[in-house]
Amino acid sequence: MIDFMLNGRPCRSEATPETSVLELLRDTLGATGTKEGCASGDCGACTVAIGEPGPNGELRYHSANACITPAHQLNGRYLVTVEGLAQGEKLHPAQAAMVACHGSQCGFCTPGIVMSLFTLHEQQRHTPAPLTPQRLEAALGGNLCRCTGYRPIRDAALSMNQHPENRPLWLDAAAETQPAEPKNEAKAADNDAAFLQPTTLAALTDCLKRHPKARLVAGATDLWLESTQRLARFEHVIDVTRVAELNDIDDATLADGRSGWWIGAAVTYSRLEPLLEAHYDAFAHLLHRLGSQQVRNRGTLGGNVANASPIGDTPPVLLALGSRLRLVGPEGERELPLDDFFLDYKRTALREGEAIRAIFLPHPEAGQTLKVWKLSKRREDDISAVLGAFAYRLENGVMRDVRLAFGGMAAIPKRAANAEAALEGKAPDLAAFQAAREALSNDFQPMSDVRGSAHYRRLSAANLLERLRLSIAQADTDSPREVMLHAYAH
């Protein structure tokens, strides 16, 4: 049973484990304002807003793709759809601005765009700040429209505050109206529920012990495609997003003396962004190429690692930085270097009944530089063809602690050990980088697929090393916007 608030009213419904929020809305509740476009979290037509109590008890809303959000994750949450915004003839500022700026033509994508503008409007109320082009791009980057050319939609976003503040009255009272307390199904020893939502690490390990083959879900930005695209059915699903220990970001020092942060496996990209912006600018900018705002609001670092995709964006960066993993299971906790985690295509060192508890992100070392370049067919919200992450220090004119990692070049995210050896202790000159580029042929034998041929990948990886050489020669004059590279694969 799912208990939540829908547009200010208590709602209770049943759903199978693989049911999405979109299916629940349209097929069960008859709320058809939310549209299905791609069913894969790309187009934004199904965008809704999900609210959770903030630090001071006020509700904070984030945008989400309803098509790939598990319906059961609404338990105890506040859901806002386009039907809930207008109060009679009074339009919400997001709606009024879209009307005034002629931001809708065929109207199919409009509900999702309005909901993205609604969450942006709510965020501006809580944290007033100038609506910069970057902030506007982030808010609307996950909404596609084939009619308007985006200019009137952009104008609507910039003019929302010029319209009367006709917010639904229930929005301000919503935090005082609690959904029915959801059952903590994970605590029942004899429970065999299909969708489990543990809230503690102990409850999670108990779930894993009882259902070692259950599918784990956090943001569902990848797993739920099995339901929408392949029509898969899940016997048991364990939702890790409510586990308190998996939502922590803790400062720590390892036994080898390295300091850094243990990032809980359920921490979303959106929560991680401020930390990365403060310490790893290149990593932070990668997140804006990884997916839309809706995806970053839901997706997690832990999920991207556990998914073990050879074209996942964050594993190469974590490999270049020397990250570690903390795993938890019925037999307790253990740690291992990320280098030892990926074994083969979609195969990892996780034992039966284990899950990732946290990822260790080291503090930047003195003099360390990190470069991250992603090649994809689209500039935004696209899967990598090749991704290169390079960490190094320059000491007395030579390169030290060189770590080069690639995605899209093998069956797993992988470091280029031979290329690293060719650069370690060498001056960053033409000869050293020529040797490193030649060494790549011993590090990788990439495959050809729809995102790029093997030849393209070999050439691209070599060219990324050449770009690294040029950036060093130019004394790292790249601007933050130049940190990410966009290219078309031919």
Buried (B, 14 or more C-beta within 10 A) or exposed (E): EBBBBBBBEEBEBEBBBBBBBBBBBBEBBEBEBBBBBBBBBBBBBBBBBBBEBEEEEEBBBBBBBBBBBBBBBBBBBBBBBBBBBBEEEEBBBBBBBBEBBEBBBEEBBBBBBBBBBBBBBBBBEEEEEEBEEEBBEBBBBBBBBEBBEBEBBBBBBBBBEEBEEBBBEBBEEBBEEEBBEBBBBBBEEEBEBBBBBBBBBBBBBBBBEBBBEBBBBBBBBBBBBBBBEEEEEBEBBBBBBBBEBBBBBEEEEEEEEBEBBBBBBBBBBBBBBEBBBEBBBBBBBBBBBBBBBBBBBBBBBBBBBBBBBBBBBBBBBBBBBBBBBBBBBBEEEBEEEBBEBBEEEEEBBBEEBBBBBBBBBBBBBEEBBBBBBBBBBEEBBBBBBBBBBBBBBBEEEBBBBBBBBBBBBBBBBBBBBBBBBBBBEBBBEEEBBBBBBEBBEEBBEBBEEEBBBBEBBBBBBBBBBBBBBEBBEEEEEBEEEEBBBBBEBE
